[in-house]
């Protein structure tokens, strides 16, 4: 269950606004299955949450304890059909069966992740006992696959956008570091020019100072730009001058 919940949350779909693509699915299912309401439901730790729904108003979630779909994800098969809930011991005492809205018929197809874990369902519900014909069952099953594909696609898009944002941050940081490095090199050159008596002295001075700068950069890079002791830093900077 913990693995299932972790995978469910990795999709980042819980508590997101309703979307036309998913709303269209439940409308189509309600029409094809001639059902008063249909939902796309995800089963969280203690609730069932509706990504899309038709026929239940603005209701977005209910307790998992009374959720028909919570039973569906426990089945070995991908589709659960309950022709008459009053005659099924799993649902006969359910408050949605014994009280309002007096549900009788339920049909749900499991939403399975790439890992094969059941995350929720696509379902249709009715107020009278009934069945689905072969065509309706097939459509219910196919719609579940399409909904899962859409949810997976949205995760891929979100991951890609996050990677692009990270890349932008890295490029900005690289630009900042290069700018600082060039400014340091420029300062080193100007300082060397002021103190050099001739071209040869300038050459020796600039080579040594750029070497010190390179040593420091290498040291920081090897430490992944983490902490470096002041002793190590000074030793690296003075290394080019030790032979003098």
C-alpha positions, 0 to 999 in steps of 0.5 A: 500500500505504501508503494502504491501511494508513493506511485500515486502521488508521484503523478502529481494529479491529486487535488488538481483542478478539473480538466476538459479532457477528463471531464469528456471521458466521464460524459462519454461513459455516462452516455454509452453506459446509460448511467446517471453518473460516472467518475474518474476516481483516485484512491488515496490513503483515507479518501477517494478523490474524483479527478472528473465526475458527472452527475454528482455535482461539486462533490470532489471526494468521499471517505475511502471506507464507503468507496466502491472503488476502494474495493475495485483496486483490490480485485485481481481482475481489471473490471468489477461489476456489481449488478445489485449492491443490496445483494452483495455482502461487500456493499449491502450495508454501505450508507450510499446503498441503505440511505441516499442516494440509494445506489444499486449498480456499480461498474469500475475499471482499474487505473493501473500504473506502469508498475502494475499498481492500482491507483484508482478507477473509471466507473459508472453507477446507477440507482437501479440493478442492471448489467453492462453489455459486452460493448459497454464493458469494453468501452469502460476498460478502454477508457481506463487505459486512456485515462491512465495514459493521459495521467502518465503523459501529464507527469512526463510533461511536468518532469520535463518542465522541471528539468527545463527549469533546472537547466535554466538555473544551471545556465544562469549560475554558469553565466554568473560564475564565468562573468565573475571569473572573467572579471577576476582575470581582468583584474589580475591582468591590470594588476600585473600590468601596473607592477611589471617593469617590462614584457618579460616580467609581465608574462611571468607575473600573469602566468603565475597569477592565472595559474593560482586562479586555475588551482583554486578553481580546480580545488573548488571543482573537485569539492563540488563547490562545497567548503574548502579550508582556508589553509588549502585555498592559500596553499593552492594560490601560493603554489606557483610561487614556491620555486621562487 
